[in-house]
Amino acid sequence: MIETGGRVSGKVAIITGAASGLGRADALRLAEEGARLVVTDVNVEAGTEVARLCEAEFVEQDVGDETAWTSLIEATMSSHGRLDILVNNAGIAPIANIETTTTDVWRDVMRVHADGTFFGCRAAIPAMAQGGGGSIINMSSTAALVGISPYLAYSAAKGAIRSMTKAIASHCRAEGNGVRCNSVHPGSISTPMVHNAMQKLAGIDMLAQPDPEAMRVALGIGEPLDVANLVLFLASEESKHMNGAELVIDNADTVDQVRR
Ligand SMILES: NC(=O)c1ccc[n+]([C@@H]2O[C@H](COP(=O)([O-])OP(=O)(O)OC[C@H]3O[C@@H](n4cnc5c(N)ncnc54)[C@H](O)[C@@H]3O)[C@@H](O)[C@H]2O)c1
């Protein structure tokens, strides 16, 4: 039985890309605080395991598939009767700069991040509004704020998420539907996505180190729980006056980058 802290008790949440990394940590944290979860991913095996740990439902979903969003929201409303929280978290991060990014890579990245977040927000808002409101949390990145050379398409897609979040927040405020929409901008956090980047860009296999945790700290890389605690805050009523905000969580990495 999961221990319930109750900060999001009784709320129904959908988390995409919940099989791994940040989505997995968000799912575990929201479940601990009493949310009823629908976790989704393209990775069925790992997603099912996260659902088991959270006493949640797993749905296989490709976030870039528009029709899958309609069925996911309909199924959630029919089994839970409401939708309070959506975490648009699923992501991919192929390494390619402006000269090496192929059209296929560009389209794949835009499809998962920009299309996926757009489809998710558009499908969720009417369902949330039926219950008097809700909280949408869009996972962007510090890449949206500074642009990262080896992540050209990713930086552009995360920028799209940042600005669509503000347009959605403004729309929902004008509609008075009670839906809030905020974006989260992590720097490097220790997940498979970053382990892969460290290996490919810096030749460091973090998990093969004698003390991976000491290596994480030495490199200034955050933990998934750091982000999950922020997601929990945005999902809860504690953040009820926050709408259209962009929350950077990077221990001043971006500030230092701008200063250099
Ligand atoms: N880890 C970081 O340092 C970091 C920093 C900034 C932003 N982010 C963002 O956080 C989110 C999670 O990243 P992570 O580090 O946990 O990565 P991860 O690779 O560990 O997890 C990403 C998850 O998304 C799933 N996914 C990929 N494509 C999908 C699709 N089309 N439909 C549904 N699910 C799909 C994967 O199967 C995986 O489970 C991403 O949006 C990423 O861009 C991560």
The ligand as a MOL file (V3000), in Angstrom:
LIG
                    3D

  0  0  0     0  0            999 V3000
M  V30 BEGIN CTAB
M  V30 COUNTS 44 48 0 0 0
M  V30 BEGIN ATOM
M  V30 1 N 16.9310 14.6030 -17.7970 0
M  V30 2 C 17.1630 15.8850 -18.0210 0
M  V30 3 O 18.2350 16.4020 -17.6910 0
M  V30 4 C 16.1250 16.7460 -18.6740 0
M  V30 5 C 16.3780 18.1230 -18.7100 0
M  V30 6 C 15.4190 18.9620 -19.2900 0
M  V30 7 C 14.2460 18.4290 -19.7910 0
M  V30 8 N 14.0500 17.0820 -19.7430 0 CHG=1
M  V30 9 C 12.7950 16.5890 -20.2880 0
M  V30 10 O 12.1480 15.7770 -19.3430 0
M  V30 11 C 11.3580 14.7930 -19.9940 0
M  V30 12 C 11.7350 13.4160 -19.4800 0
M  V30 13 O 13.1070 13.1560 -19.8070 0
M  V30 14 P 13.9880 12.0490 -19.0750 0
M  V30 15 O 15.2810 12.6750 -18.8110 0
M  V30 16 O 13.2120 11.4330 -17.9800 0 CHG=-1
M  V30 17 O 14.1980 11.0370 -20.2970 0
M  V30 18 P 14.0360 9.4450 -20.3920 0
M  V30 19 O 14.6180 9.0980 -21.7090 0
M  V30 20 O 14.5430 8.8000 -19.1660 0
M  V30 21 O 12.4460 9.2540 -20.4160 0
M  V30 22 C 11.6630 9.6800 -21.4980 0
M  V30 23 C 10.4470 8.7810 -21.5820 0
M  V30 24 O 9.6310 9.2580 -22.6690 0
M  V30 25 C 9.1690 8.1120 -23.3790 0
M  V30 26 N 8.8240 8.4770 -24.7530 0
M  V30 27 C 9.6660 8.7930 -25.7700 0
M  V30 28 N 8.9680 9.0490 -26.8870 0
M  V30 29 C 7.6470 8.8790 -26.5730 0
M  V30 30 C 6.4390 9.0010 -27.3030 0
M  V30 31 N 6.4290 9.3120 -28.6170 0
M  V30 32 N 5.2630 8.7810 -26.6500 0
M  V30 33 C 5.2590 8.4390 -25.3430 0
M  V30 34 N 6.3770 8.2850 -24.6080 0
M  V30 35 C 7.5530 8.5120 -25.2200 0
M  V30 36 C 10.3300 7.1180 -23.3230 0
M  V30 37 O 9.9260 5.7940 -23.6120 0
M  V30 38 C 10.7990 7.3150 -21.8970 0
M  V30 39 O 10.1240 6.4590 -21.0110 0
M  V30 40 C 11.6250 14.9730 -21.4980 0
M  V30 41 O 10.6280 15.7770 -22.0690 0
M  V30 42 C 12.9520 15.6920 -21.5120 0
M  V30 43 O 13.1410 16.4180 -22.6860 0
M  V30 44 C 14.9540 16.2290 -19.1940 0
M  V30 END ATOM
M  V30 BEGIN BOND
M  V30 1 1 1 2
M  V30 2 2 2 3
M  V30 3 1 2 4
M  V30 4 1 4 5
M  V30 5 2 4 44
M  V30 6 2 5 6
M  V30 7 1 6 7
M  V30 8 2 7 8
M  V30 9 1 8 9
M  V30 10 1 8 44
M  V30 11 1 9 10
M  V30 12 1 9 42
M  V30 13 1 10 11
M  V30 14 1 11 12
M  V30 15 1 11 40
M  V30 16 1 12 13
M  V30 17 1 13 14
M  V30 18 2 14 15
M  V30 19 1 14 16
M  V30 20 1 14 17
M  V30 21 1 17 18
M  V30 22 2 18 19
M  V30 23 1 18 20
M  V30 24 1 18 21
M  V30 25 1 21 22
M  V30 26 1 22 23
M  V30 27 1 23 24
M  V30 28 1 23 38
M  V30 29 1 24 25
M  V30 30 1 25 26
M  V30 31 1 25 36
M  V30 32 1 26 27
M  V30 33 1 26 35
M  V30 34 2 27 28
M  V30 35 1 28 29
M  V30 36 1 29 30
M  V30 37 2 29 35
M  V30 38 1 30 31
M  V30 39 2 30 32
M  V30 40 1 32 33
M  V30 41 2 33 34
M  V30 42 1 34 35
M  V30 43 1 36 37
M  V30 44 1 36 38
M  V30 45 1 38 39
M  V30 46 1 40 41
M  V30 47 1 40 42
M  V30 48 1 42 43
M  V30 END BOND
M  V30 END CTAB
M  END
